[in-house]
């Protein structure tokens, strides 16, 4: 049984930082493309960051230069380091894993999803 478990969300002030973690069981992350997506209230879910099986990274424009996605092969974990957080980053953040149908799969192409972790950026 595949499980993706996110952690690290919380309340942070604008300009602050958080690091989200996604721990996988039942799959080996290194052979999947892994992404972080988010959904804010009243908005559609969007892809935020993707790391391919080769380690290539892709980010949505609004987080470029602020967010970094990375893998830890030894612990089968993927991270999202978020710096210079803004109120518009407030959302539930989800970890996704997908077979590498393409280098950076589209949102609907992910096979496994976590339950999500809330990130709130507010003063």
QUIMOVEN-V575519 format. One record per run of one state. SS is the DSSP state (alpha for helix, beta for strand, coil for the rest). FROM is the first residue (numbers start at 1). TO is the last residue. Records with the same first field share a line. If there is no record, write none. Layout:
# QUIMOVEN-V575519
SS->FROM-TO + FROM-TO
This chain:
# QUIMOVEN-V575519
coil->1-2 + 8-9 + 13-17 + 26-28 + 40-45 + 52-56 + 60-60 + 64-66 + 76-76 + 83-86 + 90-90 + 100-106 + 110-111 + 114-116 + 122-123
beta->3-7 + 10-12 + 18-25 + 32-39 + 46-51 + 57-59 + 67-72 + 77-82 + 91-99 + 112-113 + 117-121
alpha->29-31 + 61-63 + 73-75 + 87-89 + 107-109
